[in-house]
Amino acid sequence: MIILNGGSSSGKTGMARCPQAVLPGSWPAFGIDSLVDALPAALRTTEGGITLADDGGVAVGDTFLTLEAAWREGLAAMVRAGARVIVDDVFLGGATSQERWRKAVAGLEVLRVGVRCAAPVAEGREIARGDRIPGMAARQADSVHRGVVYDGEVDTTRTESLTCARAVAARLGRAEAGKQRVGAEGLPGVRDRRRTPRAMATRHGRGCGRPRSPPWWKR
């Protein structure tokens, strides 16, 4: 399992799709946006669900958290049944969100990747896309990474996502060949927070997947 965490407009969805083109075998990708899109309309306007503020803030309630927990457990069950899965998530709670994932995937081989992007660049993408609430990218650029521990980090500010996907594929290939835990040494060419001082710069990739449909609040 590969878990990608990044803020809005950081390029993580491209990062989820690009590995599908270069990794051996079948790697279905599942994003938190698809869970939100699947929610009943009532959960998009009530405190128990998920609500978006005019300034880009996101608030989630108990009902949403329960459904999100079931979503995590379902993806973990797929991996336990033999599937290889890429997850595209937004850790709104930072380290708290990661802890929930840690419990769900206990005992599984997981590569944890932080997808960063400079806030001004993410804001520019947000404006260009036109399907995001202004301010969401800036709010999430740093907050979703707060207290989170990764096996490797990438910065999508400048370089193509496909470059990073190839690094992920190379790392996973070596792990499988050596029967070792994925992520134990970090990604080649990608910043390992425990080992190197610099991050590999990667820019939001193009041509790695299907056009993304507008989020529910813009339909």
C-alpha positions as CSV (number, residue, x, y, z in Angstrom):
1,M,0.0,0.0,0.0
2,I,1.1,3.5,-0.8
3,I,-0.4,6.3,1.2
4,L,0.0,9.8,-0.2
5,N,-0.8,12.8,2.0
6,G,-1.0,16.4,0.7
7,G,-3.1,19.5,0.8
8,S,-5.5,20.7,-1.8
9,S,-3.9,21.5,-5.2
10,S,-0.6,20.0,-4.1
11,G,-0.5,17.5,-7.0
12,K,-1.2,14.4,-4.9
13,T,-3.9,13.1,-7.3
14,G,-1.4,13.2,-10.2
15,M,1.0,11.5,-7.9
16,A,-1.7,8.8,-7.3
17,R,-2.2,8.2,-11.0
18,C,1.3,8.3,-12.3
19,P,2.5,5.3,-10.4
20,Q,-0.2,3.3,-12.1
21,A,1.6,3.8,-15.4
22,V,5.0,2.7,-14.1
23,L,4.5,0.2,-11.3
24,P,4.4,-3.5,-12.2
25,G,1.0,-5.2,-11.7
26,S,-2.3,-3.5,-11.0
27,W,-2.5,-0.6,-8.5
28,P,-6.0,0.9,-8.1
29,A,-6.0,4.4,-6.7
30,F,-8.6,5.6,-4.2
31,G,-8.9,9.2,-3.1
32,I,-10.6,10.8,-0.2
33,D,-12.5,13.0,-2.7
34,S,-14.3,10.0,-4.0
35,L,-15.6,9.2,-0.5
36,V,-16.8,12.8,-0.1
37,D,-18.5,12.6,-3.5
38,A,-20.3,9.4,-2.4
39,L,-21.8,11.0,0.7
40,P,-25.5,11.7,0.9
41,A,-26.3,15.3,0.2
42,A,-27.5,15.8,3.8
43,L,-24.0,15.1,5.1
44,R,-22.6,17.9,3.1
45,T,-24.6,20.5,4.9
46,T,-24.8,19.2,8.5
47,E,-22.4,19.4,11.4
48,G,-22.2,15.6,11.6
49,G,-20.9,15.4,8.0
50,I,-18.4,17.6,6.2
51,T,-18.8,21.3,5.7
52,L,-16.7,23.8,3.8
53,A,-16.3,27.4,4.9
54,D,-16.1,30.4,2.5
55,D,-12.5,30.9,3.4
56,G,-11.5,27.3,2.5
57,G,-11.7,25.8,5.9
58,V,-13.0,22.2,6.2
59,A,-14.9,20.9,9.2
60,V,-15.8,17.2,9.7
61,G,-18.3,15.7,12.2
62,D,-18.8,12.4,14.0
63,T,-20.8,10.8,11.2
64,F,-18.2,11.6,8.6
65,L,-15.4,10.3,10.8
66,T,-17.3,7.0,11.3
67,L,-17.7,6.6,7.6
68,E,-14.1,7.6,6.9
69,A,-12.9,5.0,9.4
70,A,-14.9,2.3,7.6
71,W,-13.4,3.5,4.3
72,R,-9.9,3.1,5.7
73,E,-10.7,-0.4,7.1
74,G,-12.1,-1.3,3.7
75,L,-9.0,-0.3,1.8
76,A,-6.8,-2.2,4.4
77,A,-9.0,-5.3,3.9
78,M,-8.3,-5.1,0.1
79,V,-4.6,-5.1,0.8
80,R,-4.9,-8.0,3.3
81,A,-6.8,-9.9,0.5
82,G,-3.9,-9.5,-1.8
83,A,-4.5,-6.2,-3.7
84,R,-2.0,-3.4,-4.1
85,V,-3.5,0.0,-3.4
86,I,-2.6,3.7,-3.7
87,V,-4.4,6.1,-1.4
88,D,-4.7,9.8,-2.0
89,D,-5.6,11.4,1.3
90,V,-5.7,14.8,3.1
91,F,-4.7,14.5,6.7
92,L,-6.9,17.3,8.0
93,G,-5.9,16.3,11.5
94,G,-2.2,16.0,10.8
95,A,-0.6,13.5,13.1
96,T,-4.0,12.5,14.5
97,S,-5.1,11.4,11.0
98,Q,-1.9,9.4,10.5
99,E,-2.5,7.6,13.7
100,R,-5.9,6.5,12.5
101,W,-4.3,5.1,9.4
102,R,-1.6,3.4,11.4
103,K,-4.2,1.5,13.4
104,A,-6.1,0.5,10.2
105,V,-3.1,-0.8,8.3
106,A,-1.3,-2.5,11.3
107,G,0.8,-5.4,10.1
108,L,0.7,-4.3,6.4
109,E,3.6,-3.1,4.3
110,V,3.0,0.6,3.7
111,L,5.0,3.3,2.0
112,R,4.1,6.7,3.5
113,V,4.7,9.7,1.2
114,G,4.3,13.3,1.9
115,V,3.3,15.4,-1.1
116,R,4.3,19.0,-0.5
117,C,3.8,22.2,-2.6
118,A,4.7,25.8,-1.8
119,A,1.6,27.6,-0.8
120,P,1.8,30.3,-3.5
121,V,2.1,27.7,-6.2
122,A,-0.8,25.7,-4.8
123,E,-2.9,28.8,-4.7
124,G,-2.1,29.5,-8.3
125,R,-3.2,26.0,-9.3
126,E,-6.3,26.5,-7.2
127,I,-7.2,29.6,-9.1
128,A,-6.4,28.1,-12.5
129,R,-8.5,25.0,-11.8
130,G,-11.6,27.0,-10.8
131,D,-13.1,24.1,-8.9
132,R,-11.8,24.8,-5.4
133,I,-12.8,27.3,-2.7
134,P,-10.2,30.1,-2.6
135,G,-8.0,29.8,0.4
136,M,-8.2,26.0,0.8
137,A,-4.8,25.4,-0.7
138,A,-3.1,27.9,1.5
139,R,-4.8,26.6,4.6
140,Q,-3.7,23.0,3.9
141,A,-0.3,23.5,2.5
142,D,1.5,23.0,5.8
143,S,-1.2,22.0,8.3
144,V,-1.8,18.5,6.8
145,H,1.9,17.7,7.3
146,R,2.1,18.9,10.9
147,G,3.5,16.1,13.1
148,V,3.3,13.5,10.4
149,V,6.1,11.0,9.9
150,Y,6.9,9.9,6.3
151,D,9.1,7.3,4.7
152,G,9.8,10.0,2.0
153,E,8.6,13.4,0.9
154,V,8.3,15.0,-2.5
155,D,7.8,18.6,-3.4
156,T,5.5,19.1,-6.4
157,T,6.4,22.8,-6.7
158,R,8.7,22.4,-9.7
159,T,9.1,19.0,-11.2
160,E,6.8,16.4,-12.9
161,S,4.9,13.9,-10.8
162,L,6.0,11.2,-13.3
163,T,9.6,11.6,-12.1
164,C,8.5,10.9,-8.6
165,A,6.4,8.0,-9.6
166,R,9.4,6.3,-11.2
167,A,11.3,6.8,-8.0
168,V,8.5,5.2,-6.1
169,A,8.4,2.3,-8.6
170,A,12.2,1.8,-8.3
171,R,12.0,1.7,-4.5
172,L,9.1,-0.8,-4.5
173,G,10.9,-3.0,-7.0
174,R,14.0,-3.2,-4.8
175,A,11.8,-3.9,-1.8
176,E,10.0,-6.8,-3.5
177,A,13.2,-8.2,-4.9
178,G,14.8,-8.2,-1.5
179,K,11.7,-9.3,0.4
180,Q,12.1,-6.3,2.7
181,R,9.6,-3.9,4.2
182,V,8.5,-1.2,1.8
183,G,9.7,2.2,2.8
184,A,12.4,1.0,5.2
185,E,15.1,3.1,3.5
186,G,13.0,5.8,1.9
187,L,12.5,6.7,-1.7
188,P,15.5,7.0,-4.1
189,G,16.1,10.6,-5.0
190,V,13.3,11.7,-2.6
191,R,13.9,13.3,0.7
192,D,13.9,10.9,3.6
193,R,13.2,13.0,6.7
194,R,15.4,10.7,8.8
195,R,18.4,10.8,6.5
196,T,18.8,13.7,4.0
197,P,18.5,17.5,4.3
198,R,17.0,18.2,0.9
199,A,13.7,17.2,-0.8
200,M,13.4,16.2,-4.4
201,A,11.4,18.9,-6.2
202,T,8.5,17.6,-8.3
203,R,5.8,19.6,-10.1
204,H,2.2,18.5,-10.5
205,G,2.4,16.0,-13.4
206,R,0.3,16.1,-16.6
207,G,-0.9,13.3,-18.8
208,C,-0.9,10.6,-16.0
209,G,-4.6,10.0,-15.7
210,R,-8.2,10.9,-16.5
211,P,-9.4,14.5,-16.3
212,R,-10.7,15.1,-12.8
213,S,-14.4,15.9,-12.4
214,P,-15.3,19.0,-10.4
215,P,-15.9,18.5,-6.7
216,W,-19.4,18.3,-5.4
217,W,-19.6,21.9,-4.2
218,K,-18.9,23.2,-7.7
219,R,-21.5,21.0,-9.5
